[in-house]
Amino acid sequence: MTDNTASADAAAPAMAHALKTLPPLADQIVDKAIDNMTRKLVAGFRNKNNAKPNAKSTDYAAEGKEAFKAASAESVMQVANRGQAWKELVQKSLSAGISSIATLRFDGEFKITGGQRPDGFDNIMPSTPGVYVVHDDRTGKPVYIGDSENMRQRWHAGHFNEYRQGQRPSGERYKLADEFENGCTVKFIKMDSKESAAALEAHLIRESNALDAGMLKNKREELLTEQGSRSNQEAKKLKDASGTTASLVKGAAGEALKNVGHDVFQQLTTAAIKAVKDELIDIFAGGKAKIAARVKRLLTKVFAVLQGVLDDPLKLLRGLVEFIVNALSKAIGQVYNLARNLFDIGNGAWNLYRGANTMSREELVRKISETVIVSGSLVVWDALEPVIESHLGMLGPFAPYVSCAVVAIGFGLSSYALQKIVTRIIDAIVAFKQGFLDSMEAARAACEQLVRNAEKELEMMADLRDYVASTMEVMDQMRAHTATLSLHRSIQPLDVHTLLSKRSQA
């Protein structure tokens, strides 16, 4: 009695300090909003511009302002698609020889003579990102290297227009006027993004100046120092890793590992925010836990996420999978969160498969229903989020945050609505499967019984065979004895009738 009383007394404070939470649907909606917000803010931090390039100290206010400004679905998509540029440069390093101008295999070329734009120029020069190299026809050497997000527009509004303006009496002579008038050949290579184009241009300028400092008219090395725009920051990373395929692969691997680190950081940040949310709700609901207990609960939840990542290596690889999938497939990359959701669905399915045999039917139905409903809703609503955000453009900088709330509400309501329907369907499927398995088990047991009966019959057949063999052996022995007796002629056969008659006379 004493032990039970002590246990009850010990449990009383714990029950009194139990965490008070929101209703399940409201809690699910708030958690989804936190997930969306954290993902956007982490992406905004990664995709922010450099407020003060090459500054000796960091302006945290400006950095924070830029991070909030960059927290949009478009920004998150750009972060997710960074693997594309690395994949492209690695691929072109193998197939197009981009390590130097001498080995570079171009996609096309056109000639300029007498300063005149060539006929059919719009059909030759594509309106895509790319890099172009102007070669002097007299020497055959490159004299200018440029890049553009739209090469056709760059030549129309830039080079050709600047040359015409330089021909006016009051105009300044264009830097490539001699080559345009005496004859030059422009060769170009198409790129997938402006970042990869800027990186290749900077790399080629650096390599060309290293070989012959006076060869190019644009002698200044591009992307030499820390850049302010996010596009140039990414291009600088690519340029610094350029040179060989091995160095590009190493750079891509480094970026993939950074993606893993940011993914883990996002998980931990999300867990911390949700833990703070739970404590605030508990406080407003009248919870009496002390500060120390609240801090301990918060840290326990954060460390639980970290422990879960360490215990399940697949979770640690989620960021790597996202980077690789987006690098390999531009279509998947355009739906920025699809790669991560697909990984989570696969990981959840694998864990269900591993634990299915140890779960009760009710638990299995609940787990499968949660996986189907949550994962399916995530894929749909995360794909809709950029569309919703784009239609909230009139809200300006508030659009990303309002879209987070809209998506969270939609996710919560759709999950709630699907819960009963999907659970019934899953339960029916599991019940059918269970009945099928039961019938299979009964059939297997019947087969095993038939096998056991057959084995016993075989044993009886073996015993009967041994009996027949022993009987045959006895009969053989009797034949042998009979044959032996028949050889002794002196032995008269016993006449029973004669014996009886002699006995009567006596």
C-alpha positions as CSV (number, residue, x, y, z in Angstrom):
1,M,0.0,0.0,0.0
2,T,2.8,2.3,0.8
3,D,4.5,1.8,-2.5
4,N,1.3,2.4,-4.4
5,T,0.6,5.5,-2.5
6,A,4.1,6.8,-3.2
7,S,3.8,6.1,-6.9
8,A,0.4,7.9,-7.0
9,D,1.9,10.9,-5.2
10,A,4.8,11.0,-7.6
11,A,2.6,10.7,-10.6
12,A,0.3,13.5,-9.4
13,P,2.6,16.4,-10.2
14,A,3.4,14.9,-13.6
15,M,-0.3,14.8,-14.4
16,A,-0.9,18.3,-13.1
17,H,1.9,19.6,-15.4
18,A,0.8,17.6,-18.5
19,L,1.3,19.7,-21.6
20,K,-1.9,21.4,-22.8
21,T,-2.2,21.5,-26.6
22,L,-4.6,22.7,-29.3
23,P,-7.3,20.5,-30.8
24,P,-5.7,18.0,-33.3
25,L,-6.9,19.7,-36.5
26,A,-5.8,23.2,-35.3
27,D,-2.5,21.8,-34.1
28,Q,-1.9,20.1,-37.5
29,I,-2.6,23.4,-39.3
30,V,-0.3,25.4,-37.1
31,D,2.5,22.8,-37.5
32,K,2.1,22.9,-41.3
33,A,2.3,26.7,-41.3
34,I,5.5,26.4,-39.2
35,D,7.0,23.9,-41.6
36,N,6.2,26.1,-44.6
37,M,7.5,29.2,-42.9
38,T,10.7,27.6,-41.7
39,R,11.4,26.1,-45.1
40,K,11.0,29.5,-46.7
41,L,13.0,31.4,-44.2
42,V,15.9,28.9,-44.4
43,A,15.8,29.2,-48.2
44,G,15.6,33.0,-47.9
45,F,18.8,32.9,-45.7
46,R,20.5,30.7,-48.3
47,N,19.3,32.7,-51.2
48,K,19.7,36.2,-49.9
49,N,22.0,38.7,-51.6
50,N,25.2,39.9,-50.0
51,A,24.2,43.2,-48.4
52,K,27.8,44.5,-48.2
53,P,30.2,42.5,-50.5
54,N,33.8,42.3,-49.1
55,A,32.8,44.1,-46.0
56,K,35.0,43.5,-42.9
57,S,32.0,43.2,-40.6
58,T,28.5,41.7,-41.1
59,D,25.5,43.9,-41.1
60,Y,23.0,41.6,-39.4
61,A,20.1,43.9,-39.9
62,A,20.6,44.1,-43.6
63,E,21.2,40.3,-43.8
64,G,18.0,39.6,-41.9
65,K,16.1,42.1,-44.1
66,E,17.4,40.4,-47.3
67,A,16.6,36.9,-45.9
68,F,13.0,37.9,-45.2
69,K,12.8,39.5,-48.6
70,A,14.1,36.3,-50.3
71,A,11.6,34.0,-48.4
72,S,9.4,33.2,-51.3
73,A,8.4,30.0,-53.2
74,E,10.5,31.2,-56.1
75,S,13.5,31.6,-53.9
76,V,13.0,28.1,-52.5
77,M,12.7,26.7,-56.0
78,Q,16.0,28.4,-56.9
79,V,17.7,26.9,-53.9
80,A,16.4,23.5,-54.8
81,N,17.5,23.8,-58.4
82,R,21.1,24.7,-57.7
83,G,22.2,21.2,-58.5
84,Q,21.2,21.9,-62.1
85,A,24.2,24.3,-62.8
86,W,26.7,21.9,-61.2
87,K,25.3,19.0,-63.3
88,E,25.5,21.1,-66.4
89,L,29.2,22.2,-66.0
90,V,30.3,18.6,-65.1
91,Q,28.5,17.3,-68.1
92,K,29.9,20.0,-70.4
93,S,33.3,19.4,-69.0
94,L,33.1,15.8,-70.2
95,S,31.3,16.4,-73.5
96,A,32.2,20.0,-74.6
97,G,35.7,20.5,-73.3
98,I,35.0,23.7,-71.4
99,S,38.4,23.7,-69.6
100,S,39.8,26.1,-72.2
101,I,38.9,27.9,-75.4
102,A,41.3,25.6,-77.3
103,T,39.3,22.5,-76.4
104,L,35.8,24.1,-76.2
105,R,33.3,22.6,-78.7
106,F,30.9,25.4,-79.6
107,D,27.2,25.0,-80.6
108,G,27.3,27.4,-83.5
109,E,29.0,30.5,-85.1
110,F,28.5,33.5,-87.4
111,K,30.7,36.0,-89.2
112,I,30.7,39.8,-89.2
113,T,32.2,41.7,-92.1
114,G,32.2,45.4,-92.8
115,G,30.3,46.0,-89.5
116,Q,27.2,44.5,-90.9
117,R,24.9,42.1,-89.0
118,P,24.9,38.8,-90.8
119,D,21.7,37.7,-92.7
120,G,19.6,35.2,-90.7
121,F,21.2,36.2,-87.5
122,D,18.0,35.6,-85.5
123,N,17.9,32.0,-86.8
124,I,21.5,31.4,-85.9
125,M,21.9,33.0,-82.4
126,P,19.6,31.5,-79.8
127,S,17.7,33.5,-77.2
128,T,19.1,31.4,-74.4
129,P,21.8,31.8,-71.7
130,G,25.2,31.2,-73.1
131,V,28.8,32.2,-73.7
132,Y,30.2,33.6,-76.9
133,V,33.8,34.2,-78.1
134,V,34.8,36.8,-80.7
135,H,37.8,35.6,-82.9
136,D,39.8,38.0,-85.1
137,D,39.8,36.5,-88.6
138,R,43.3,38.0,-89.3
139,T,45.0,36.3,-86.4
140,G,42.5,33.5,-85.6
141,K,42.9,34.4,-81.9
142,P,40.0,35.2,-79.5
143,V,39.8,38.9,-78.6
144,Y,36.6,39.0,-76.5
145,I,34.6,36.6,-74.3
146,G,31.1,37.5,-73.1
147,D,28.1,35.9,-71.6
148,S,24.4,36.7,-71.4
149,E,21.1,35.4,-70.1
150,N,19.7,36.0,-73.6
151,M,22.5,36.0,-76.2
152,R,20.4,37.1,-79.1
153,Q,19.0,40.1,-77.2
154,R,22.5,40.9,-75.9
155,W,23.9,41.2,-79.4
156,H,20.9,43.2,-80.7
157,A,20.7,45.7,-77.8
158,G,24.4,45.5,-76.9
159,H,27.1,44.8,-79.4
160,F,25.4,45.8,-82.7
161,N,23.7,48.8,-81.1
162,E,26.9,50.1,-79.5
163,Y,28.8,49.7,-82.8
164,R,26.2,51.8,-84.6
165,Q,26.3,54.5,-81.9
166,G,30.1,54.5,-82.2
167,Q,29.9,55.2,-85.9
168,R,28.2,58.6,-85.2
169,P,30.4,61.7,-85.3
170,S,29.7,62.4,-81.6
171,G,29.9,58.7,-80.6
172,E,32.8,56.9,-78.9
173,R,34.4,54.3,-81.1
174,Y,33.2,50.8,-80.1
175,K,35.8,48.5,-78.5
176,L,35.3,45.8,-81.2
177,A,34.9,48.2,-84.2
178,D,38.1,47.0,-85.8
179,E,37.1,43.4,-85.6
180,F,33.6,44.1,-86.9
181,E,34.9,46.0,-89.9
182,N,37.9,43.8,-90.8
183,G,36.1,40.6,-90.2
184,C,35.6,38.4,-87.2
185,T,33.9,35.1,-86.3
186,V,31.7,34.7,-83.3
187,K,31.4,31.3,-81.8
188,F,28.9,30.5,-79.0
189,I,27.9,27.7,-76.7
190,K,24.4,27.4,-75.1
191,M,24.0,27.1,-71.3
192,D,21.0,26.2,-69.2
193,S,21.2,29.1,-66.7
194,K,22.7,32.5,-66.4
195,E,24.8,31.3,-63.4
196,S,26.5,28.6,-65.4
197,A,27.0,31.0,-68.3
198,A,28.6,33.6,-66.0
199,A,30.8,31.0,-64.4
200,L,32.0,29.6,-67.7
201,E,32.7,33.2,-69.0
202,A,34.7,34.0,-65.9
203,H,36.7,30.8,-66.1
204,L,37.6,31.2,-69.8
205,I,38.7,34.8,-69.2
206,R,40.9,33.7,-66.3
207,E,42.4,30.8,-68.3
208,S,43.0,33.0,-71.4
209,N,44.6,35.8,-69.5
210,A,46.8,33.3,-67.7
211,L,48.1,32.1,-71.1
212,D,48.4,35.5,-72.8
213,A,47.6,38.6,-70.7
214,G,47.3,40.8,-73.8
215,M,45.1,38.6,-75.9
216,L,41.6,39.7,-74.7
217,K,40.2,43.2,-74.8
218,N,38.1,42.4,-71.6
219,K,41.1,41.8,-69.4
220,R,39.4,42.2,-66.0
221,E,38.8,38.9,-64.3
222,E,35.1,38.3,-63.7
223,L,33.8,37.0,-60.3
224,L,37.1,37.6,-58.6
225,T,35.8,38.8,-55.3
226,E,32.7,38.3,-53.1
227,Q,29.6,39.2,-55.1
228,G,26.5,41.0,-54.1
229,S,23.8,39.3,-56.2
230,R,22.8,35.8,-55.4
231,S,23.2,34.8,-59.1
232,N,26.8,36.0,-59.1
233,Q,27.5,34.3,-55.7
234,E,26.5,31.0,-57.2
235,A,28.4,31.7,-60.4
236,K,31.5,32.4,-58.4
237,K,31.3,29.0,-56.7
238,L,31.0,27.4,-60.1
239,K,33.9,29.4,-61.5
240,D,36.2,28.7,-58.5
241,A,35.6,25.0,-59.0
242,S,36.1,25.1,-62.8
243,G,39.2,23.8,-64.4
244,T,38.9,20.0,-64.5
245,T,36.1,17.6,-64.2
246,A,37.5,16.3,-60.9
247,S,37.4,19.8,-59.4
248,L,33.9,20.4,-60.6
249,V,32.7,17.0,-59.1
250,K,34.4,18.0,-55.8
251,G,32.7,21.3,-55.8
252,A,29.3,19.7,-56.5
253,A,29.9,17.2,-53.7
254,G,30.6,20.1,-51.3
255,E,27.4,21.8,-52.3
256,A,25.5,18.6,-51.8
257,L,26.9,18.2,-48.3
258,K,25.9,21.8,-47.6
259,N,22.4,20.9,-48.7
260,V,22.4,18.1,-46.1
261,G,23.6,20.4,-43.4
262,H,20.9,23.0,-44.2
263,D,18.2,20.3,-44.3
264,V,19.2,19.1,-40.8
265,F,19.3,22.7,-39.6
266,Q,15.8,23.2,-41.0
267,Q,14.5,20.1,-39.1
268,L,16.1,21.3,-35.9
269,T,14.8,24.8,-36.3
270,T,11.3,23.6,-37.0
271,A,11.4,21.3,-34.0
272,A,12.5,24.2,-31.7
273,I,9.7,26.5,-33.0
274,K,7.1,23.8,-32.6
275,A,8.4,23.2,-29.0
276,V,8.1,26.9,-28.2
277,K,4.6,27.0,-29.7
278,D,3.6,24.1,-27.5
279,E,4.9,25.8,-24.4
280,L,3.2,29.1,-25.2
281,I,-0.1,27.3,-25.7
282,D,0.4,25.5,-22.4
283,I,1.1,28.9,-20.7
284,F,-2.0,30.6,-22.1
285,A,-4.1,27.5,-21.2
286,G,-3.0,27.8,-17.6
287,G,-0.2,25.3,-17.4
288,K,1.8,25.4,-14.2
289,A,5.1,23.9,-15.2
290,K,8.2,25.7,-14.1
291,I,10.7,27.4,-16.4
292,A,13.3,24.7,-15.9
293,A,10.8,22.0,-16.8
294,R,9.8,23.9,-19.9
295,V,13.3,24.4,-21.1
296,K,14.0,20.7,-20.5
297,R,11.0,19.7,-22.5
298,L,12.0,22.0,-25.3
299,L,15.6,20.7,-25.5
300,T,14.3,17.1,-25.3
301,K,12.2,17.6,-28.4
302,V,15.1,19.2,-30.3
303,F,17.6,16.5,-29.3
304,A,15.0,13.9,-30.2
305,V,15.0,15.2,-33.8
306,L,18.8,15.2,-33.8
307,Q,18.8,11.7,-32.4
308,G,16.2,10.6,-34.9
309,V,18.4,11.9,-37.7
310,L,21.4,10.0,-36.4
311,D,19.5,6.8,-35.7
312,D,18.0,6.8,-39.2
313,P,20.7,7.5,-41.8
314,L,18.1,7.9,-44.5
315,K,16.8,11.0,-42.9
316,L,20.4,12.4,-43.0
317,L,20.5,11.7,-46.7
318,R,17.2,13.6,-47.4
319,G,19.0,16.8,-48.3
320,L,21.5,14.9,-50.5
321,V,18.7,13.1,-52.3
322,E,16.9,16.4,-52.9
323,F,20.1,17.9,-54.4
324,I,20.8,14.9,-56.6
325,V,17.3,14.5,-57.8
326,N,17.0,18.2,-58.7
327,A,20.4,18.0,-60.4
328,L,19.3,15.0,-62.6
329,S,15.8,16.1,-63.4
330,K,14.8,19.7,-64.3
331,A,11.1,18.7,-64.4
332,I,11.2,17.5,-60.8
333,G,13.3,20.5,-59.8
334,Q,10.6,22.9,-61.0
335,V,8.2,21.5,-58.3
336,Y,10.7,22.5,-55.6
337,N,9.6,20.3,-52.8
338,L,8.5,17.2,-54.7
339,A,11.9,15.5,-54.4
340,R,11.8,15.8,-50.6
341,N,8.2,14.6,-50.4
342,L,8.9,11.6,-52.6
343,F,11.8,10.7,-50.4
344,D,9.7,11.0,-47.3
345,I,7.0,8.8,-48.8
346,G,9.5,6.2,-49.8
347,N,11.2,6.3,-46.4
348,G,7.8,6.0,-44.6
349,A,6.7,3.1,-46.8
350,W,10.0,1.3,-46.1
351,N,9.6,1.7,-42.4
352,L,6.0,0.5,-42.6
353,Y,7.2,-2.6,-44.6
354,R,9.8,-3.3,-42.0
355,G,7.5,-3.0,-39.0
356,A,4.3,-4.5,-40.5
357,N,4.8,-7.9,-39.1
358,T,5.1,-6.6,-35.5
359,M,2.1,-4.2,-35.6
360,S,-1.5,-4.9,-34.7
361,R,-4.1,-4.5,-37.4
362,E,-5.4,-1.2,-35.9
363,E,-1.9,0.2,-35.6
364,L,-1.0,-0.9,-39.2
365,V,-4.2,0.8,-40.5
366,R,-3.5,4.0,-38.7
367,K,0.2,4.1,-39.8
368,I,-0.7,3.4,-43.5
369,S,-3.5,6.0,-43.4
370,E,-1.2,8.6,-41.9
371,T,1.4,8.0,-44.6
372,V,-1.0,8.1,-47.5
373,I,-3.0,11.1,-46.3
374,V,-0.1,13.2,-45.0
375,S,2.3,12.4,-47.9
376,G,-0.4,12.8,-50.5
377,S,-1.6,16.1,-49.1
378,L,2.0,17.4,-48.8
379,V,2.7,16.7,-52.5
380,V,-0.5,18.4,-53.6
381,W,-0.3,21.5,-51.4
382,D,3.4,22.0,-51.7
383,A,2.9,22.0,-55.5
384,L,0.1,24.5,-55.2
385,E,1.9,26.8,-52.9
386,P,3.9,28.7,-55.7
387,V,0.7,29.1,-57.6
388,I,-1.2,30.5,-54.6
389,E,1.7,32.8,-53.8
390,S,1.8,34.2,-57.3
391,H,-1.9,35.0,-57.1
392,L,-1.3,36.9,-53.9
393,G,1.1,39.3,-55.5
394,M,-1.0,42.3,-54.6
395,L,0.0,41.7,-50.9
396,G,3.7,42.5,-51.8
397,P,6.2,41.2,-49.2
398,F,3.5,39.6,-47.2
399,A,2.5,37.2,-50.0
400,P,4.9,34.4,-49.0
401,Y,3.7,34.4,-45.4
402,V,0.0,34.6,-46.3
403,S,0.4,31.7,-48.7
404,C,2.0,29.6,-45.9
405,A,-1.2,30.1,-43.8
406,V,-3.5,29.3,-46.8
407,V,-1.6,26.1,-47.6
408,A,-1.5,25.1,-44.0
409,I,-5.3,25.5,-43.6
410,G,-5.9,23.7,-46.9
411,F,-3.5,20.9,-45.8
412,G,-5.2,20.5,-42.4
413,L,-8.8,20.5,-43.8
414,S,-8.0,18.1,-46.6
415,S,-6.2,15.8,-44.2
416,Y,-9.1,15.9,-41.8
417,A,-11.7,15.2,-44.6
418,L,-9.7,12.3,-46.0
419,Q,-9.0,10.7,-42.7
420,K,-12.3,8.8,-42.4
421,I,-12.5,7.9,-46.0
422,V,-9.0,6.7,-46.5
423,T,-8.9,4.9,-43.1
424,R,-12.0,2.9,-44.1
425,I,-10.5,2.0,-47.5
426,I,-7.1,1.0,-45.9
427,D,-9.0,-1.0,-43.3
428,A,-10.9,-2.9,-45.9
429,I,-7.7,-3.6,-47.9
430,V,-5.9,-4.7,-44.8
431,A,-8.9,-6.9,-43.7
432,F,-9.0,-8.4,-47.2
433,K,-5.3,-9.0,-47.1
434,Q,-5.6,-10.5,-43.6
435,G,-8.4,-12.8,-44.6
436,F,-6.4,-13.8,-47.6
437,L,-3.4,-14.5,-45.4
438,D,-5.5,-16.5,-43.0
439,S,-6.9,-18.6,-45.8
440,M,-3.4,-19.1,-47.1
441,E,-2.3,-20.1,-43.6
442,A,-5.1,-22.6,-43.3
443,A,-4.3,-24.0,-46.8
444,R,-0.6,-24.2,-45.8
445,A,-1.6,-26.1,-42.5
446,A,-3.7,-28.5,-44.5
447,C,-0.9,-29.1,-46.9
448,E,1.4,-29.7,-44.0
449,Q,-1.0,-32.3,-42.5
450,L,-1.3,-34.1,-45.8
451,V,2.5,-34.2,-46.0
452,R,2.6,-35.6,-42.5
453,N,0.0,-38.3,-43.4
454,A,1.9,-39.2,-46.5
455,E,5.0,-39.5,-44.5
456,K,3.3,-41.9,-42.0
457,E,1.9,-44.0,-44.9
458,L,5.4,-44.2,-46.3
459,E,6.6,-45.4,-43.0
460,M,3.9,-48.1,-42.8
461,M,4.8,-49.1,-46.4
462,A,8.4,-49.5,-45.3
463,D,7.4,-51.6,-42.3
464,L,5.2,-53.8,-44.5
465,R,8.0,-54.2,-47.0
466,D,10.3,-55.3,-44.1
467,Y,7.6,-57.8,-43.0
468,V,7.1,-59.3,-46.4
469,A,10.9,-59.6,-46.8
470,S,11.2,-61.4,-43.5
471,T,8.2,-63.7,-44.4
472,M,9.9,-64.5,-47.8
473,E,13.1,-65.3,-45.9
474,V,11.2,-67.8,-43.6
475,M,9.6,-69.5,-46.6
476,D,12.9,-69.9,-48.2
477,Q,14.3,-71.5,-45.1
478,M,11.3,-73.9,-45.0
479,R,11.8,-74.9,-48.6
480,A,15.4,-75.6,-47.8
481,H,14.6,-77.8,-44.8
482,T,11.9,-79.7,-46.8
483,A,14.4,-80.5,-49.5
484,T,16.9,-81.7,-46.9
485,L,14.4,-84.1,-45.3
486,S,13.3,-85.5,-48.7
487,L,16.8,-86.8,-49.3
488,H,16.6,-89.3,-46.3
489,R,14.7,-92.3,-47.9
490,S,15.0,-94.5,-44.8
491,I,12.7,-92.4,-42.9
492,Q,9.2,-93.6,-43.5
493,P,6.4,-91.2,-43.4
494,L,4.3,-91.4,-40.3
495,D,0.9,-93.0,-40.9
496,V,-1.5,-91.6,-38.3
497,H,-4.2,-94.3,-39.0
498,T,-1.8,-97.2,-38.5
499,L,-0.5,-95.7,-35.4
500,L,-4.0,-95.3,-34.0
501,S,-5.0,-98.9,-34.9
502,K,-1.9,-100.3,-33.1
503,R,-2.7,-98.3,-30.1
504,S,-6.3,-99.7,-30.0
505,Q,-5.1,-103.3,-30.2
506,A,-2.8,-102.9,-27.4
